[in-house]
């Protein structure tokens, strides 16, 4: 899976370089560094749990999310961003037979790649792929859970403030865990009863993020055909 992720990253960067060649020198590719943070909510989608009349799944539990990223932005065309992020996800269950509530929370360390269609005003929509490494949180039997999950993400966002050097943007993301997070047979999160037929468990997440972007600079070609990197040194 790491090889696939590396292939997607390199392919995207190559596409970006090809698109850059088609742009004029008055509309260069510029690069940004980003720091972001926010909150997210999640649910663990499992049809055994959702179909069990004795279990009430409380879907709106909020967890922290934050990360850093580096991106290449082709103005009025698209952007590519590579991210390192950290977040938590989980779900709380209550039972009609007055058993104590059970909360499952997992910590996640992620590497992600996002491809975005951008607009002249800075707004964007995008698709992303994340590889998440899951660590133990409040779960006793962590061995029954997969240690790695792959997430497909959809996002929308745009700036609330910007100038030549910096911008602050809002970002809403929705994620779906592609692979089953439960690795042991006949184990279902949240349930005291083992069901007769095992059902897959897919985490579904939603995040609200605030990002601070520094526009580092851009590649440019002078009139004498010399190429170089131009840093943004002022906000004028």
N, CA, C and O of each residue as an XYZ file, in Angstrom:
944
protein
N       0.819     -1.198      0.000
C       0.000      0.000      0.000
C       0.865      1.266      0.000
O       0.498      2.267     -0.615
N       2.022      1.223      0.693
C       2.918      2.359      0.679
C       3.449      2.622     -0.720
O       3.632      3.773     -1.117
N       3.699      1.537     -1.476
C       4.174      1.691     -2.850
C       3.108      2.353     -3.717
O       3.423      3.194     -4.559
N       1.837      1.972     -3.509
C       0.737      2.578     -4.262
C       0.629      4.058     -3.931
O       0.438      4.884     -4.823
N       0.753      4.401     -2.638
C       0.664      5.791     -2.234
C       1.784      6.610     -2.870
O       1.549      7.719     -3.350
N       3.008      6.061     -2.874
C       4.139      6.757     -3.479
C       3.926      6.947     -4.971
O       4.254      8.002     -5.515
N       3.375      5.931     -5.644
C       3.100      6.033     -7.075
C       2.103      7.151     -7.365
O       2.291      7.925     -8.303
N       1.042      7.236     -6.563
C       0.025      8.277     -6.758
C       0.626      9.653     -6.542
O       0.337     10.583     -7.295
N       1.468      9.794     -5.513
C       2.112     11.078     -5.236
C       2.982     11.514     -6.405
O       2.869     12.646     -6.875
N       3.860     10.612     -6.884
C       4.763     10.959     -7.978
C       4.005     11.253     -9.259
O       4.378     12.153    -10.011
N       2.935     10.494     -9.515
C       2.129     10.731    -10.715
C       1.478     12.105    -10.672
O       1.429     12.816    -11.676
N       0.980     12.467     -9.495
C       0.314     13.760     -9.347
C       1.292     14.913     -9.525
O       0.974     15.913    -10.168
N       2.492     14.768     -8.948
C       3.499     15.810     -9.110
C       3.926     15.939    -10.568
O       4.179     17.047    -11.042
N       4.009     14.818    -11.283
C       4.358     14.867    -12.702
C       3.272     15.580    -13.494
O       3.573     16.390    -14.370
N       1.997     15.281    -13.189
C       0.898     15.958    -13.868
C       0.940     17.457    -13.604
O       0.664     18.273    -14.484
N       1.297     17.798    -12.353
C       1.408     19.215    -12.020
C       2.504     19.905    -12.817
O       2.330     21.042    -13.255
N       3.635     19.226    -13.010
C       4.730     19.819    -13.762
C       4.367     19.984    -15.226
O       4.768     20.954    -15.869
N       3.598     19.023    -15.754
C       3.174     19.137    -17.150
C       2.190     20.287    -17.323
O       2.245     21.028    -18.304
N       1.286     20.422    -16.348
C       0.334     21.524    -16.429
C       1.046     22.861    -16.283
O       0.632     23.854    -16.881
N       2.109     22.892    -15.494
C       2.864     24.124    -15.311
C       3.472     24.577    -16.625
O       3.503     25.774    -16.908
N       3.951     23.651    -17.428
C       4.575     24.006    -18.698
C       3.588     24.671    -19.643
O       3.984     25.456    -20.505
N       2.308     24.364    -19.487
C       1.288     24.912    -20.372
C       0.841     26.300    -19.933
O       0.138     26.989    -20.673
N       1.245     26.719    -18.728
C       0.856     28.016    -18.215
C       1.860     29.088    -18.650
O       3.044     28.811    -18.842
N       1.370     30.291    -18.797
C       2.258     31.379    -19.162
C       3.053     31.837    -17.955
O       2.724     31.486    -16.822
N       4.103     32.622    -18.190
C       4.931     33.100    -17.086
C       4.195     34.103    -16.211
O       4.633     34.383    -15.095
N       3.065     34.657    -16.704
C       2.271     35.580    -15.898
C       1.341     34.849    -14.951
O       0.689     35.483    -14.121
N       1.264     33.552    -15.053
C       0.371     32.776    -14.191
C       1.110     31.531    -13.706
O       0.759     30.416    -14.091
N       2.142     31.712    -12.854
C       3.022     30.591    -12.512
C       2.418     29.655    -11.479
O       1.399     29.959    -10.860
N       3.058     28.526    -11.310
C       2.731     27.613    -10.221
C       3.386     28.136     -8.943
O       4.583     28.425     -8.926
N       2.591     28.256     -7.866
C       3.177     28.676     -6.596
C       2.967     27.596     -5.552
O       2.087     26.745     -5.679
N       3.790     27.649     -4.520
C       3.837     26.601     -3.501
C       3.448     27.173     -2.148
O       3.704     28.340     -1.853
N       2.826     26.334     -1.333
C       2.371     26.789     -0.029
C       2.692     25.773      1.055
O       2.805     24.576      0.790
N       2.838     26.264      2.271
C       2.932     25.442      3.473
C       1.705     25.736      4.327
O       1.288     26.888      4.443
N       1.127     24.700      4.924
C      -0.115     24.877      5.659
C      -0.061     24.188      7.013
O       0.494     23.098      7.155
N      -0.649     24.848      8.005
C      -0.901     24.273      9.318
C      -2.391     24.366      9.562
O      -2.984     25.424      9.350
N      -3.012     23.275     10.006
C      -4.464     23.292     10.181
C      -4.862     22.529     11.433
O      -4.117     21.691     11.942
N      -6.050     22.841     11.910
C      -6.593     22.154     13.065
C      -8.095     22.322     13.114
O      -8.650     23.221     12.483
N      -8.754     21.450     13.868
C     -10.199     21.544     13.971
C     -10.783     20.387     14.753
O     -10.102     19.755     15.560
N     -12.060     20.119     14.501
C     -12.766     19.045     15.182
C     -13.459     18.161     14.157
O     -13.733     18.579     13.032
N     -13.737     16.925     14.574
C     -14.437     15.997     13.697
C     -15.401     15.131     14.480
O     -15.286     14.991     15.697
N     -16.343     14.558     13.773
C     -17.254     13.586     14.350
C     -17.213     12.333     13.492
O     -16.759     12.381     12.349
N     -17.677     11.222     14.023
C     -17.548      9.966     13.288
C     -18.589      8.965     13.745
O     -19.232      9.129     14.782
N     -18.735      7.930     12.946
C     -19.526      6.766     13.327
C     -18.851      5.530     12.743
O     -18.140      5.607     11.741
N     -19.087      4.395     13.388
C     -18.543      3.130     12.923
C     -19.678      2.361     12.267
O     -20.518      1.768     12.944
N     -19.692      2.379     10.955
C     -20.797      1.790     10.210
C     -20.709      0.265     10.240
O     -19.768     -0.319      9.702
N     -21.693     -0.376     10.871
C     -21.772     -1.822     10.974
C     -23.250     -2.203     10.981
O     -23.987     -1.800     11.881
N     -23.689     -2.974      9.990
C     -25.123     -3.240      9.869
C     -25.662     -4.086     11.009
O     -26.855     -4.015     11.306
N     -24.814     -4.891     11.661
C     -25.292     -5.627     12.834
C     -25.651     -4.673     13.964
O     -26.671     -4.836     14.634
N     -24.788     -3.665     14.166
C     -25.035     -2.687     15.218
C     -26.242     -1.826     14.885
O     -27.124     -1.635     15.722
N     -26.283     -1.304     13.659
C     -27.381     -0.413     13.279
C     -28.725     -1.138     13.256
O     -29.769     -0.508     13.430
N     -28.712     -2.443     13.044
C     -29.953     -3.202     13.009
C     -30.347     -3.824     14.337
O     -31.373     -4.499     14.421
N     -29.546     -3.607     15.383
C     -29.828     -4.185     16.692
C     -30.702     -3.223     17.488
O     -30.277     -2.111     17.803
N     -31.917     -3.643     17.813
C     -32.857     -2.780     18.520
C     -32.439     -2.509     19.957
O     -32.962     -1.586     20.581
N     -31.516     -3.283     20.493
C     -31.074     -3.096     21.876
C     -29.925     -2.106     22.009
O     -29.497     -1.792     23.119
N     -29.423     -1.610     20.871
C     -28.259     -0.724     20.892
C     -28.615      0.621     20.273
O     -29.230      0.687     19.208
N     -28.227      1.672     20.943
C     -28.388      3.022     20.419
C     -27.001      3.596     20.176
O     -26.225      3.796     21.111
N     -26.699      3.857     18.906
C     -25.395      4.418     18.550
C     -25.491      5.936     18.545
O     -26.269      6.515     17.788
N     -24.697      6.575     19.393
C     -24.674      8.034     19.467
C     -23.617      8.539     18.498
O     -22.419      8.394     18.745
N     -24.065      9.138     17.383
C     -23.178      9.407     16.261
C     -22.400     10.719     16.368
O     -21.397     10.893     15.676
N     -22.842     11.641     17.219
C     -22.215     12.963     17.218
C     -21.312     13.150     18.436
O     -21.614     13.914     19.353
N     -20.211     12.434     18.410
C     -19.149     12.614     19.391
C     -18.010     13.334     18.680
O     -17.672     12.987     17.548
N     -17.419     14.328     19.326
C     -16.454     15.191     18.648
C     -15.036     14.897     19.116
O     -14.782     14.658     20.297
N     -14.103     14.923     18.130
C     -12.717     14.565     18.378
C     -11.802     15.577     17.696
O     -12.206     16.197     16.713
N     -10.574     15.760     18.196
C      -9.648     16.729     17.591
C      -9.027     16.203     16.300
O      -8.945     14.995     16.076
N      -8.594     17.137     15.459
C      -7.883     16.811     14.221
C      -6.934     17.961     13.903
O      -7.300     19.126     14.056
N      -5.725     17.646     13.466
C      -4.775     18.681     13.097
C      -3.741     18.090     12.148
O      -3.609     16.871     12.044
N      -3.005     18.964     11.454
C      -2.030     18.466     10.500
C      -1.207     19.569      9.867
O      -1.431     20.753     10.118
N      -0.241     19.162      9.036
C       0.605     20.059      8.263
C       0.601     19.577      6.817
O       0.375     18.397      6.548
N       0.854     20.495      5.893
C       0.845     20.098      4.491
C       1.728     20.984      3.641
O       2.067     22.103      4.025
N       2.094     20.470      2.484
C       2.817     21.228      1.471
C       2.102     21.018      0.144
O       1.741     19.893     -0.201
N       1.897     22.105     -0.600
C       1.112     21.995     -1.814
C       1.704     22.761     -2.972
O       2.491     23.689     -2.783
N       1.324     22.371     -4.164
C       1.642     23.081     -5.403
C       0.325     23.504     -6.024
O      -0.558     22.680     -6.262
N       0.202     24.804     -6.285
C      -1.064     25.381     -6.718
C      -0.899     25.970     -8.116
O      -0.095     26.879     -8.322
N      -1.658     25.451     -9.067
C      -1.677     25.996    -10.419
C      -2.920     26.854    -10.530
O      -4.038     26.343    -10.606
N      -2.720     28.138    -10.539
C      -3.814     29.101    -10.417
C      -4.877     28.879    -11.484
O      -4.576     28.696    -12.664
N      -6.123     28.902    -11.037
C      -7.290     28.716    -11.905
C      -7.307     27.341    -12.565
O      -8.000     27.141    -13.562
N      -6.557     26.400    -12.020
C      -6.538     25.080    -12.629
C      -6.746     24.010    -11.568
O      -7.869     23.541    -11.382
N      -5.687     23.616    -10.869
C      -5.842     22.656     -9.787
C      -4.659     22.751     -8.827
O      -3.664     23.425     -9.094
N      -4.799     22.060     -7.713
C      -3.748     22.048     -6.709
C      -3.509     20.623     -6.252
O      -4.419     19.793     -6.260
N      -2.277     20.349     -5.855
C      -1.888     19.064     -5.287
C      -1.331     19.327     -3.892
O      -0.472     20.192     -3.725
N      -1.802     18.602     -2.901
C      -1.309     18.809     -1.546
C      -1.004     17.471     -0.882
O      -1.804     16.537     -0.936
N       0.174     17.395     -0.252
C       0.576     16.231      0.537
C       0.495     16.624      2.005
O       0.976     17.689      2.392
N      -0.111     15.769      2.825
C      -0.351     16.117      4.217
C       0.103     15.026      5.177
O       0.064     13.835      4.867
N       0.531     15.470      6.343
C       0.726     14.613      7.496
C      -0.261     15.091      8.550
O      -0.260     16.269      8.908
N      -1.104     14.194      9.053
C      -2.156     14.624      9.967
C      -2.332     13.618     11.095
O      -1.892     12.471     11.021
N      -2.992     14.096     12.138
C      -3.296     13.278     13.313
C      -4.740     13.558     13.705
O      -5.174     14.710     13.708
N      -5.473     12.519     14.031
C      -6.865     12.709     14.417
C      -7.318     11.532     15.274
O      -6.590     10.555     15.451
N      -8.520     11.646     15.794
C      -9.162     10.563     16.536
C     -10.539     10.329     15.945
O     -11.148     11.240     15.383
N     -11.021      9.117     16.073
C     -12.389      8.817     15.651
C     -12.921      7.691     16.525
O     -12.158      6.961     17.158
N     -14.227      7.566     16.546
C     -14.825      6.530     17.371
C     -16.322      6.684     17.454
O     -16.932      7.377     16.640
N     -16.911      6.039     18.434
C     -18.350      6.095     18.603
C     -18.737      5.655     20.009
O     -18.040      4.864     20.645
N     -19.856      6.180     20.478
C     -20.382      5.833     21.791
C     -21.680      5.061     21.619
O     -22.543      5.439     20.827
N     -21.806      3.974     22.374
C     -22.986      3.131     22.311
C     -23.666      3.094     23.681
O     -23.005      3.031     24.717
N     -24.998      3.135     23.663
C     -25.775      2.899     24.877
C     -26.731      1.745     24.613
O     -27.031      1.417     23.465
N     -27.201      1.138     25.691
C     -27.992     -0.077     25.574
C     -29.323      0.075     26.297
O     -29.398      0.648     27.383
N     -30.347     -0.439     25.685
C     -31.685     -0.314     26.242
C     -31.884     -1.148     27.504
O     -32.816     -0.903     28.270
N     -31.019     -2.125     27.721
C     -31.135     -2.938     28.935
C     -30.369     -2.309     30.105
O     -30.097     -2.969     31.108
N     -30.026     -1.022     29.961
C     -29.379     -0.223     30.999
C     -27.965     -0.694     31.331
O     -27.459     -0.425     32.420
N     -27.340     -1.383     30.411
C     -25.922     -1.691     30.566
C     -25.138     -0.384     30.463
O     -25.624      0.562     29.842
N     -23.956     -0.300     31.043
C     -23.190      0.954     30.958
C     -22.812      1.271     29.520
O     -22.572      0.375     28.711
N     -22.763      2.564     29.220
C     -22.393      2.989     27.872
C     -20.959      2.579     27.567
O     -20.107      2.534     28.455
N     -20.707      2.281     26.300
C     -19.361      1.905     25.871
C     -18.905      2.877     24.800
O     -19.631      3.140     23.841
N     -17.716      3.405     24.961
C     -17.158      4.349     23.997
C     -15.896      3.760     23.396
O     -14.997      3.329     24.118
N     -15.832      3.743     22.085
C     -14.636      3.297     21.372
C     -13.973      4.517     20.747
O     -14.610      5.258     19.998
N     -12.712      4.723     21.048
C     -11.957      5.833     20.478
C     -10.618      5.308     19.980
O      -9.931      4.567     20.682
N     -10.251      5.699     18.755
C      -8.992      5.285     18.155
C      -8.188      6.516     17.768
O      -8.745      7.492     17.266
N      -6.898      6.474     17.995
C      -5.996      7.529     17.546
C      -5.407      7.138     16.195
O      -5.057      5.979     15.971
N      -5.302      8.116     15.300
C      -4.881      7.841     13.934
C      -3.776      8.801     13.506
O      -3.880     10.012     13.697
N      -2.713      8.240     12.925
C      -1.636      9.025     12.319
C      -1.675      8.771     10.820
O      -1.610      7.618     10.392
N      -1.781      9.827     10.010
C      -2.152      9.667      8.603
C      -1.181     10.365      7.657
O      -0.585     11.390      7.985
N      -1.044      9.772      6.470
C      -0.406     10.426      5.331
C      -1.447     10.524      4.229
O      -2.123      9.547      3.906
N      -1.568     11.722      3.654
C      -2.629     11.917      2.673
C      -2.183     12.683      1.449
O      -1.223     13.453      1.487
N      -2.898     12.460      0.366
C      -2.700     13.175     -0.888
C      -4.048     13.691     -1.350
O      -5.013     12.931     -1.427
N      -4.122     14.997     -1.664
C      -5.367     15.611     -2.094
C      -5.178     16.290     -3.448
O      -4.203     17.012     -3.661
N      -6.112     16.053     -4.351
C      -6.162     16.718     -5.653
C      -7.367     17.633     -5.644
O      -8.486     17.203     -5.361
N      -7.131     18.917     -5.959
C      -8.181     19.921     -5.821
C      -8.417     20.685     -7.117
O      -7.471     21.035     -7.824
N      -9.670     20.938     -7.420
C     -10.043     21.872     -8.488
C     -10.236     23.224     -7.831
O     -11.087     23.386     -6.956
N      -9.442     24.191     -8.255
C      -9.445     25.494     -7.610
C     -10.158     26.538     -8.461
O     -10.376     26.349     -9.658
N     -10.511     27.637     -7.817
C     -11.139     28.758     -8.507
C     -10.275     29.994     -8.349
O      -9.336     30.003     -7.552
N     -10.581     31.023     -9.094
C      -9.787     32.254     -9.049
C      -9.866     32.903     -7.680
O      -8.911     33.550     -7.249
N     -10.982     32.744     -6.990
C     -11.137     33.344     -5.674
C     -10.526     32.542     -4.555
O     -10.543     32.988     -3.408
N      -9.979     31.360     -4.848
C      -9.333     30.551     -3.838
C     -10.161     29.399     -3.311
O      -9.645     28.583     -2.547
N     -11.431     29.300     -3.692
C     -12.250     28.173     -3.275
C     -11.844     26.896     -3.988
O     -11.227     26.946     -5.052
N     -12.184     25.754     -3.410
C     -11.778     24.501     -4.016
C     -12.717     23.374     -3.621
O     -13.392     23.428     -2.593
N     -12.741     22.351     -4.466
C     -13.336     21.049     -4.142
C     -12.254     20.023     -4.451
O     -11.445     20.219     -5.358
N     -12.243     18.923     -3.693
C     -11.160     17.978     -3.906
C     -11.486     16.573     -3.471
O     -12.447     16.324     -2.744
N     -10.653     15.660     -3.940
C     -10.688     14.263     -3.532
C      -9.337     13.904     -2.933
O      -8.294     14.352     -3.410
N      -9.368     13.092     -1.886
C      -8.126     12.728     -1.230
C      -8.082     11.263     -0.853
O      -9.111     10.599     -0.724
N      -6.868     10.777     -0.680
C      -6.633      9.400     -0.254
C      -5.683      9.448      0.931
O      -4.626     10.075      0.859
N      -6.057      8.787      2.023
C      -5.235      8.763      3.222
C      -4.931      7.330      3.636
O      -5.785      6.447      3.556
N      -3.694      7.118      4.079
C      -3.301      5.873      4.725
C      -3.155      6.182      6.209
O      -2.317      6.998      6.591
N      -3.964      5.536      7.050
C      -4.008      5.840      8.477
C      -3.469      4.672      9.282
O      -3.900      3.532      9.105
N      -2.526      4.960     10.169
C      -2.023      3.978     11.119
C      -2.761      4.162     12.437
O      -2.751      5.249     13.013
N      -3.401      3.096     12.913
C      -4.261      3.172     14.078
C      -3.494      2.714     15.313
O      -2.862      1.658     15.308
N      -3.555      3.516     16.364
C      -2.906      3.159     17.621
C      -3.954      2.953     18.701
O      -5.104      3.371     18.569
N      -3.529      2.302     19.765
C      -4.442      1.990     20.857
C      -4.885      3.259     21.570
O      -4.099      4.181     21.791
N      -6.160      3.280     21.921
C      -6.675      4.381     22.714
C      -7.331      3.818     23.957
O      -6.639      3.456     24.908
N      -8.652      3.737     23.970
C      -9.335      3.223     25.161
C      -9.816      1.792     24.976
O     -10.597      1.290     25.783
N      -9.351      1.129     23.911
C      -9.825     -0.210     23.592
C      -8.902     -1.243     24.217
O      -7.686     -1.185     24.035
N      -9.479     -2.194     24.958
C      -8.669     -3.221     25.616
C      -8.115     -4.234     24.618
O      -6.933     -4.577     24.654
N      -8.980     -4.703     23.735
C      -8.580     -5.750     22.781
C      -8.242     -5.125     21.442
O      -8.957     -5.324     20.459
N      -7.143     -4.363     21.400
C      -6.775     -3.682     20.159
C      -6.394     -4.672     19.066
O      -6.422     -4.316     17.888
N      -6.038     -5.908     19.423
C      -5.567     -6.872     18.438
C      -6.656     -7.271     17.454
O      -6.344     -7.754     16.366
N      -7.915     -7.087     17.802
C      -8.981     -7.468     16.876
C      -9.228     -6.399     15.826
O     -10.011     -6.617     14.901
N      -8.577     -5.250     15.948
C      -8.772     -4.163     15.002
C      -7.586     -4.068     14.043
O      -6.445     -4.353     14.407
N      -7.882     -3.666     12.823
C      -6.829     -3.475     11.831
C      -5.919     -2.334     12.270
O      -6.385     -1.334     12.816
N      -4.631     -2.486     12.031
C      -3.677     -1.457     12.419
C      -3.507     -0.392     11.346
O      -2.895      0.648     11.590
N      -4.050     -0.649     10.151
C      -3.937      0.319      9.065
C      -5.255      0.380      8.309
O      -5.861     -0.646      8.001
N      -5.688      1.608      8.016
C      -6.926      1.815      7.275
C      -6.665      2.767      6.122
O      -5.798      3.637      6.202
N      -7.426      2.591      5.048
C      -7.354      3.474      3.892
C      -8.648      4.274      3.814
O      -9.744      3.712      3.825
N      -8.505      5.591      3.735
C      -9.662      6.478      3.705
C      -9.756      7.197      2.369
O      -8.754      7.678      1.839
N     -10.975      7.266      1.826
C     -11.279      8.127      0.687
C     -11.967      9.364      1.231
O     -12.914      9.255      2.010
N     -11.498     10.552      0.826
C     -12.013     11.804      1.359
C     -12.563     12.698      0.251
O     -12.023     12.756     -0.854
N     -13.652     13.392      0.581
C     -14.183     14.461     -0.272
C     -14.149     15.743      0.546
O     -14.462     15.729      1.736
N     -13.770     16.853     -0.086
C     -13.641     18.096      0.661
C     -14.092     19.293     -0.151
O     -14.063     19.285     -1.382
N     -14.510     20.324      0.572
C     -14.805     21.631     -0.007
C     -14.182     22.667      0.921
O     -14.040     22.419      2.118
N     -13.809     23.827      0.379
C     -13.206     24.840      1.219
C     -12.972     26.126      0.471
O     -13.215     26.224     -0.731
N     -12.497     27.105      1.202
C     -12.203     28.399      0.614
C     -11.691     29.365      1.653
O     -11.831     29.123      2.851
N     -11.087     30.477      1.204
C     -10.487     31.436      2.136
C     -11.519     32.348      2.791
O     -12.520     32.723      2.181
N     -11.249     32.695      4.052
C     -12.029     33.732      4.737
C     -11.222     35.018      4.854
O     -11.769     36.085      5.132
N      -9.910     34.903      4.637
C      -9.019     36.070      4.604
C      -7.795     35.686      3.805
O      -7.310     34.559      3.909
N      -7.280     36.632      2.989
C      -6.101     36.324      2.188
C      -5.412     37.590      1.715
O      -6.037     38.642      1.572
N      -4.104     37.470      1.474
C      -3.346     38.486      0.756
C      -2.280     37.764     -0.046
O      -2.384     36.554     -0.248
N      -1.256     38.471     -0.509
C      -0.256     37.849     -1.377
C       0.567     36.780     -0.668
O       1.037     35.836     -1.303
N       0.746     36.925      0.651
C       1.627     36.017      1.373
C       0.906     34.942      2.172
O       1.410     33.827      2.309
N      -0.259     35.267      2.697
C      -0.931     34.352      3.614
C      -2.416     34.252      3.293
O      -2.986     35.130      2.645
N      -3.024     33.188      3.751
C      -4.482     33.114      3.764
C      -4.938     32.192      4.888
O      -4.204     31.310      5.332
N      -6.150     32.417      5.327
C      -6.809     31.561      6.307
C      -8.033     30.976      5.627
O      -8.873     31.715      5.113
N      -8.141     29.662      5.621
C      -9.262     29.041      4.917
C     -10.033     28.095      5.817
O      -9.511     27.582      6.807
N     -11.282     27.876      5.453
C     -12.143     26.900      6.101
C     -12.262     25.683      5.202
O     -12.331     25.808      3.979
N     -12.285     24.501      5.815
C     -12.249     23.259      5.053
C     -13.171     22.238      5.723
O     -13.042     21.960      6.915
N     -14.100     21.685      4.943
C     -14.984     20.633      5.432
C     -14.652     19.356      4.673
O     -14.620     19.342      3.442
N     -14.401     18.268      5.431
C     -14.013     16.997      4.816
C     -14.917     15.869      5.290
O     -15.343     15.816      6.444
N     -15.188     14.974      4.357
C     -15.930     13.758      4.660
C     -15.064     12.565      4.256
O     -14.535     12.522      3.146
N     -14.925     11.602      5.161
C     -14.072     10.454      4.896
C     -14.815      9.142      5.070
O     -15.729      9.030      5.887
N     -14.404      8.145      4.282
C     -14.977      6.799      4.368
C     -13.852      5.785      4.402
O     -13.001      5.769      3.513
N     -13.841      4.927      5.432
C     -12.837      3.882      5.525
C     -13.113      2.765      4.542
O     -14.151      2.108      4.618
N     -12.193      2.546      3.619
C     -12.437      1.590      2.531
C     -12.339      0.143      2.983
O     -13.063     -0.711      2.472
N     -11.465     -0.144      3.925
C     -11.295     -1.536      4.342
C     -11.937     -1.769      5.707
O     -12.195     -0.829      6.458
N     -12.184     -3.023      6.006
C     -12.813     -3.414      7.261
C     -11.849     -3.178      8.417
O     -10.717     -3.658      8.386
N     -12.289     -2.439      9.442
C     -11.390     -2.144     10.551
C     -11.364     -3.247     11.596
O     -10.564     -3.193     12.530
N     -12.233     -4.254     11.453
C     -12.258     -5.373     12.391
C     -11.583     -6.570     11.739
O     -12.006     -7.011     10.670
N     -10.544     -7.098     12.364
C      -9.776     -8.174     11.756
C     -10.133     -9.558     12.295
O      -9.759    -10.567     11.697
N     -10.854     -9.618     13.419
C     -11.204    -10.918     13.987
C     -12.620    -11.317     13.572
O     -13.505    -10.468     13.465
N     -12.823    -12.590     13.343
C     -14.132    -13.088     12.952
C     -15.132    -12.949     14.097
O     -14.805    -13.150     15.266
N     -16.360    -12.599     13.720
C     -17.485    -12.543     14.649
C     -17.274    -11.582     15.822
O     -17.822    -11.779     16.906
N     -16.479    -10.553     15.589
C     -16.347     -9.522     16.610
C     -16.978     -8.246     16.057
O     -16.700     -7.861     14.921
N     -17.825     -7.589     16.849
C     -18.501     -6.387     16.415
C     -18.356     -5.311     17.480
O     -18.684     -5.552     18.642
N     -17.877     -4.142     17.114
C     -17.661     -3.096     18.109
C     -18.971     -2.648     18.740
O     -19.988     -2.509     18.060
N     -18.933     -2.427     20.032
C     -20.098     -1.921     20.736
C     -21.050     -2.962     21.241
O     -21.923     -2.641     22.047
N     -20.925     -4.201     20.807
C     -21.925     -5.219     21.145
C     -21.400     -6.176     22.205
O     -20.229     -6.556     22.187
N     -22.261     -6.556     23.113
C     -21.920     -7.598     24.067
C     -22.201     -8.980     23.475
O     -21.622     -9.972     23.917
N     -23.067     -9.046     22.501
C     -23.464    -10.317     21.918
C     -22.719    -10.555     20.615
O     -22.607     -9.648     19.791
N     -22.211    -11.760     20.421
C     -21.596    -12.127     19.147
C     -22.706    -12.508     18.180
O     -23.509    -13.397     18.462
N     -22.745    -11.837     17.052
C     -23.796    -12.098     16.074
C     -23.486    -13.365     15.292
O     -22.335    -13.790     15.198
N     -24.526    -13.955     14.738
C     -24.357    -15.216     14.019
C     -23.554    -15.042     12.735
O     -22.900    -15.978     12.274
N     -23.603    -13.852     12.164
C     -22.868    -13.589     10.926
C     -22.080    -12.295     11.085
O     -22.631    -11.267     11.477
N     -20.803    -12.354     10.783
C     -19.954    -11.187     10.949
C     -20.284    -10.116      9.925
O     -20.578    -10.427      8.771
N     -20.237     -8.852     10.342
C     -20.467     -7.718      9.440
C     -19.242     -6.815      9.467
O     -18.623     -6.626     10.514
N     -18.901     -6.266      8.327
C     -17.745     -5.384      8.256
C     -18.037     -4.058      8.963
O     -19.188     -3.635      9.077
N     -16.989     -3.429      9.422
C     -17.094     -2.143     10.113
C     -16.257     -1.113      9.368
O     -15.045     -1.271      9.221
N     -16.918     -0.053      8.897
C     -16.238      0.999      8.148
C     -16.420      2.340      8.864
O     -17.553      2.787      9.040
N     -15.336      2.985      9.276
C     -15.486      4.299      9.893
C     -15.886      5.361      8.866
O     -15.378      5.382      7.745
N     -16.797      6.232      9.268
C     -17.218      7.366      8.460
C     -16.949      8.622      9.281
O     -17.370      8.710     10.434
N     -16.254      9.592      8.700
C     -15.838     10.771      9.444
C     -16.276     12.053      8.738
O     -16.458     12.081      7.521
N     -16.437     13.101      9.522
C     -16.663     14.456      9.016
C     -15.816     15.393      9.855
O     -15.806     15.293     11.082
N     -15.099     16.310      9.201
C     -14.194     17.218      9.912
C     -14.412     18.656      9.468
O     -14.660     18.935      8.294
N     -14.315     19.553     10.427
C     -14.330     20.988     10.158
C     -12.972     21.524     10.551
O     -12.591     21.442     11.719
N     -12.221     22.079      9.587
C     -10.829     22.467      9.803
C     -10.610     23.928      9.437
O     -11.241     24.460      8.524
N      -9.705     24.559     10.167
C      -9.244     25.909      9.856
C      -7.763     25.818      9.514
O      -6.969     25.305     10.303
N      -7.393     26.314      8.340
C      -6.011     26.217      7.883
C      -5.350     27.574      7.726
O      -5.971     28.534      7.271
N      -4.077     27.639      8.110
C      -3.270     28.848      7.917
C      -2.214     28.530      6.863
O      -1.381     27.644      7.055
N      -2.254     29.261      5.749
C      -1.364     29.006      4.616
C      -0.331     30.114      4.455
O      -0.651     31.301      4.511
N       0.901     29.700      4.255
C       1.956     30.620      3.856
C       2.292     30.348      2.395
O       2.682     29.235      2.041
N       2.140     31.364      1.544
C       2.498     31.239      0.136
C       4.006     31.413      0.017
O       4.513     32.535      0.023
N       4.710     30.310     -0.091
C       6.173     30.344     -0.024
C       6.773     31.074     -1.211
O       7.664     31.905     -1.037
N       6.304     30.782     -2.405
C       6.858     31.396     -3.593
C       6.482     30.621     -4.836
O       5.603     29.761     -4.795
N       7.149     30.923     -5.947
C       6.796     30.286     -7.217
C       8.015     30.220     -8.133
O       8.991     30.955     -7.978
N       7.909     29.303     -9.093
C       8.945     29.196    -10.118
C       8.682     30.239    -11.202
O       7.539     30.468    -11.596
N       9.745     30.860    -11.672
C       9.587     31.883    -12.706
C      10.746     31.810    -13.686
O      11.826     31.311    -13.367
N      10.495     32.321    -14.889
C      11.522     32.401    -15.928
C      11.706     33.856    -16.314
O      10.742     34.529    -16.678
N      12.934     34.348    -16.237
C      13.210     35.748    -16.558
C      13.205     35.960    -18.067
O      13.122     35.006    -18.841
N      13.295     37.219    -18.471
C      13.327     37.537    -19.897
C      14.536     36.946    -20.597
O      14.505     36.706    -21.804
N      15.615     36.709    -19.835
C      16.813     36.109    -20.438
C      16.813     34.588    -20.287
O      17.850     33.939    -20.420
N      15.623     34.029    -20.005
C      15.393     32.575    -19.999
C      16.004     31.867    -18.801
O      16.096     30.640    -18.812
N      16.428     32.590    -17.764
C      16.932     31.950    -16.562
C      15.766     31.606    -15.639
O      14.877     32.424    -15.403
N      15.789     30.368    -15.121
C      14.733     29.922    -14.231
C      15.192     30.003    -12.780
O      16.362     29.772    -12.476
N      14.274     30.328    -11.899
C      14.604     30.405    -10.471
C      13.354     30.446     -9.621
O      12.238     30.611    -10.115
N      13.579     30.289     -8.312
C      12.463     30.287     -7.370
C      12.349     31.653     -6.737
O      13.326     32.161     -6.187
N      11.177     32.260     -6.803
C      10.925     33.588     -6.259
C      10.150     33.435     -4.955
O       9.054     32.874     -4.939
N      10.727     33.939     -3.856
C      10.049     33.891     -2.559
C       9.153     35.118     -2.410
O       9.487     36.215     -2.858
N       8.001     34.898     -1.765
C       7.162     36.025     -1.388
C       7.780     36.672     -0.145
O       7.814     36.055      0.920
N       8.252     37.870     -0.269
C       8.936     38.538      0.834
C       8.130     39.693      1.414
O       8.502     40.248      2.448
N       7.057     40.050      0.777
C       6.216     41.121      1.309
C       4.786     40.840      0.931
O       4.516     40.017      0.056
N       3.862     41.524      1.589
C       2.448     41.351      1.293
C       1.897     42.461      0.434
O       0.688     42.685      0.386
N       2.789     43.154     -0.242
C       2.354     44.252     -1.091
C       1.864     43.723     -2.418
O       1.451     44.501     -3.279
